[in-house]
Amino acid sequence: MAGTNPLIDDRDVELICDELLGTDRLLALPYFAAHDKATFAQLIDAARTLAREALYPAYRAMDAEPPRLEAGRVHVHPKMRELYRRLVELGLCAAPRPESVGGAQVPLAITSLAAAYLMAGNLSAYGYLGLTQGAAHLLEAFGSDELRATYMTRMYAGEWTGTMALTEPQAGSSLADVATIAEAAPDGSYRLRGAKIFISAGGHDIADNIVHMALARIAGAPAGMHGVSLFCVPARRVEGDRLVDNDVAVTQVIHKIGWRGIPSVALAFGERGDCHGWLVGEPHRGIRYMFQMMNEARIMVGLNGVATASVAYHEAVAYARERTQGRPLTAAGRDAATRPVPIAQHADVRRMLLRQKAIVEGGLALLVRVAQYADLAQHATDAAERARAGLLLDLLTPVAKSFPAEYGYAANALAVQVHGGYGYSSEYLPEAWLRDQKLNSIHEGTTGIQAADLLGRRALVPGALAALGAEVAACCARARAAGVTAAWIASVERAVQTIGALTAELGARGAAGDPAAMLLHASDYLELFGIAVIAWQWLDLAAVAKAALAGPLPRGTHAPRDAAYYQAKLAAAQYWLMTDLPRIDHLVQLCRSGEDSYAALDPAWL
Amino acid sequence: MAGTNPLIDDRDVELICDELLGTDRLLALPYFAAHDKATFAQLIDAARTLAREALYPAYRAMDAEPPRLEAGRVHVHPKMRELYRRLVELGLCAAPRPESVGGAQVPLAITSLAAAYLMAGNLSAYGYLGLTQGAAHLLEAFGSDELRATYMTRMYAGEWTGTMALTEPQAGSSLADVATIAEAAPDGSYRLRGAKIFISAGGHDIADNIVHMALARIAGAPAGMHGVSLFCVPARRVEGDRLVDNDVAVTQVIHKIGWRGIPSVALAFGERGDCHGWLVGEPHRGIRYMFQMMNEARIMVGLNGVATASVAYHEAVAYARERTQGRPLTAAGRDAATRPVPIAQHADVRRMLLRQKAIVEGGLALLVRVAQYADLAQHATDAAERARAGLLLDLLTPVAKSFPAEYGYAANALAVQVHGGYGYSSEYLPEAWLRDQKLNSIHEGTTGIQAADLLGRRALVPGALAALGAEVAACCARARAAGVTAAWIASVERAVQTIGALTAELGARGAAGDPAAMLLHASDYLELFGIAVIAWQWLDLAAVAKAALAGPLPRGTHAPRDAAYYQAKLAAAQYWLMTDLPRIDHLVQLCRSGEDSYAALDPAWL
């Protein structure tokens, strides 16, 4: 089975580019002018090939032999050095960035599709690249010319890697409590002292240097968020033409249950008083800057979630087609002398497969759409379009992060379930992907944090929900034109209207000075928002499918497989719109209600 | 944290015995006449002590060093031999059985509570005992005097262990396809040939012999279920006063992702043509007999699910009380100079804790109630009461198995989530319990099989739903008398009425000859049934709590903790009745609908 796992469905990638989102829109923008469909396809194809031929085949070994700390050095799987070299060769690290900094001005929508293959093949391996990209982008956006020249260029070139070093043992998700201290030194740099934890790729032996983008507090800075600054803290600092040990010690490698190809470490800055850091941007604005990287990282986590659910889904489909067991619920099926059928013939197995498909493909459509908003927010020529896309990107980021984390986890559990007893064995891969997926609801802001962020801040930004409403209305118009079932369209329209009214109602509670009442059911709000947003993706996919099935097939080369392909899209759309979308009514009611069971609960009662 | 985990809340055990179910009812029955409350308490207390002092402390080591196969012998963790000796000493193995076979005539309701501690402490360790009990009970019920004397007595005594050897590699859950062959031998025994897989405790080094209760087909038997017979197949057979190798080879130890203290193995019977088996009961009735063990095993799996969720819940509560991070959503909370608070102060963390509590304690109440139905079905003096209890036991078995498997898994995932980044580390135990829990939706009949069994067979048994309705009505009367909120009572009453009407409607589709239409949404049916049954438990618990809070506290020794204890019960009842129970409306609608997305899906489309 494993040998032929496609990781991501190639046809879905084509459909997203050509029929759903339309990359033509992006190609019309000056920033992307050097490209055409062929260069996009080339990049995606190179990633796909690397993922299938090198990353995926290394996955099991990397899961089995996690990184280890020996004499202060972190050793990762020996395959990883070569894999990283090949990942760098793809040119993805700086691909979306301007040519002026060594980039190729490729849309994020395209690099996301390329990355999806790499993540599905081996999400740990991709992790090194993704973190480096985010860290270098911080230096590009906020660093001095010197920092950019010294560090950013080498990171974009794939020579050194990067990290985001936020979390501290005592503070966890609470960045206001960052306690690492930075003392100004006479040369204009700082000396850092402090401890960080859960720093992904914070130590390894695949490159010569690691550049930590670290949050710290300049000595004497005010307490809280507004006293936190951003520093560039290399593991080895540049002195003349030498690299000098910068007093950044790896004190622990966490024994993670998944993502076992990339280390998560604890770091000690300045144990010998010799850890140099360079301020990035202005003092005390670190959290603000870091949000750029965190927002990018949240989208990356969402894509990780989709990719991890995707590879498991394809494994489950292949297994369900091959594995024979039991007989159909028909008179003939009761005859034990007949041959058992593939388990995909059992309706309940198809339910588990279709649910996975709806989560995976709806999730991928959302993530690429959000990436396209990021492209438009940066590069659209029209200021109003940039603003609109920016609103949508900000609004949808918590959903794009959490939906794949939570529903992707459920999808991965179903992939194990489809494998039955074999799914419970580590000789099959679905259990490994289930372990990998579990992190996505925890890192880069837990699901609870995403919920509070969505309802407490992003959904209340003026114009945000209106922009979403306009997008959905346009989708409904396409669906209507294509002849999609009216009830499906109406259900999505109603969902978005309901969210608008609900948000106004809850926002008023916050505005009245009671944020706790507003956020009482924030997790239900995030969930219903996610369900509705995925329903929108499925309505749009249904419109594409319906149009394709009605006319002559638009892409003759794919027929006759294509009819079945589009039929399956309609089945998944029906599944999501008829079985999951109606669940939001109850969630809306909960958000409105004063249901206070856990709010009123005294923890001492437990 | 770990040192003080209570595994199961002692006060809940008291409440279930004294206030919720009332063990007095059982003590009034002749079969249990030798007992009193003190002997029950003694048994539970002995189990609790063993679980806390020996089983739980060994859990981590057994998870870390799973069984291994060397030269045909399975070696389990070296601690296990001594743990098994101490488990046997508890006297639990034969405790529910009659004195005539070496038992102690203890109610299953009591042994279940005792077992819950043992499972929560170390579910693999308990597994050896539970399987032995079930296998010996099969011999007791259907075996010849000779088989009982030779095997059953030694199993009940804890000298030898037992297994259920049903599954075969090619057949999985489809018992109609059992292909192991039994040829009659001149001495009245049989010679078996065939392969079994996923046999728990099918090989180990903690006892001198293993007695497999195996399904096989007598040569020439008809195809399908009705040609399958039950055999007693010891690993070593008794010849005179010697134990002789019986040609049962362990060919593989499965690399399971959880339950790593108990091996799951593949067996080969008769590779040398010398595997003797003895027919249990009559030919071709094996599936029928095995259902006794399977039904018992399903309840055991449900209890495993509850126990595994319970130990993780207690760990999460302790962690959430100790771990400080962030500040409350108040004006004062915005001041970063104030100290961070324990995370249990955050409403969303309490949501995750209360959800776990609702699942764990609602599940425990259900499992003990079902065990009490088993006691009454066997030992009530009134025939009508025996029949009624038997109907309820049969009806609720799939729910008692699946609810803890599915919702317990969600609860275990929440325990990981509460631990944040630490939850993703194998240095904390929640991830291990999450792995353990995953098996419960797969073994002893997958959740899909339980769904088909509930809706396709058990719920349609005449009188079954009426018996459930009467139980719930009695609970509602208690709740009304205690002054429980009328809306809570009404919601449970309505849920049970809805289930009755829905079942009649779906049953009619089956009776009309369309079982596929009846079972189209069987998984939704199982889910809504489970939610409603747990709502009934919480209504009953609320009635107990309300009564206790209204009057002078019935058990003076517990005050003043008791008021908080009962308040928490009301909070969990509110949570379940107001947030989960309303979800059934949508599920009912789905069951009624012809929503056929996955039913109509051609697997070739995927």
Interface residues (C-beta under 8 A of the other chain):
Chain A: T167 Q170 A171 G172 S173 S174 A176 D177 I197 F198 A223 G224 M225 G227 I254 H255 K256 I257 G258 S264 V317 A320 R321 R323 T324 Q325 G326 R327 L329 T330 D335 A336 A337 P340 P342 A344 Q345 H346 A347 D348 V349 R350 R351 M352 L353 L354 K357 Y409 A413 V416 Q417 G420 G421 G423 Y424 S425 S426 E427 E431 L434 K438 L439 S441 I442 H443 T446 T447 G448 A451 A452 P515 A516 L519 L520 A522 S523 A564 Y565 Q567 A568 A571 A572 Q574 Y575 M578 T579 P582 R583 D585 H586 Q589 L590 S593 E595 S597 Y598 A599 A600 L601 D602 P603 A604 W605 L606
Chain B: T167 Q170 A171 G172 S173 S174 A176 D177 I197 F198 A223 G224 M225 G227 I254 H255 K256 I257 G258 S264 V317 A320 R321 R323 T324 Q325 G326 R327 L329 T330 D335 A336 A337 P340 P342 A344 Q345 H346 A347 D348 V349 R350 R351 M352 L353 L354 K357 Y409 A413 V416 Q417 G420 G421 G423 Y424 S425 S426 E427 E431 L434 K438 L439 S441 I442 H443 T446 T447 G448 A451 A452 P515 A516 L519 L520 A522 S523 A564 Y565 Q567 A568 A571 A572 Q574 Y575 M578 T579 P582 R583 D585 H586 Q589 L590 S593 E595 S597 Y598 A599 A600 L601 D602 P603 A604 W605 L606
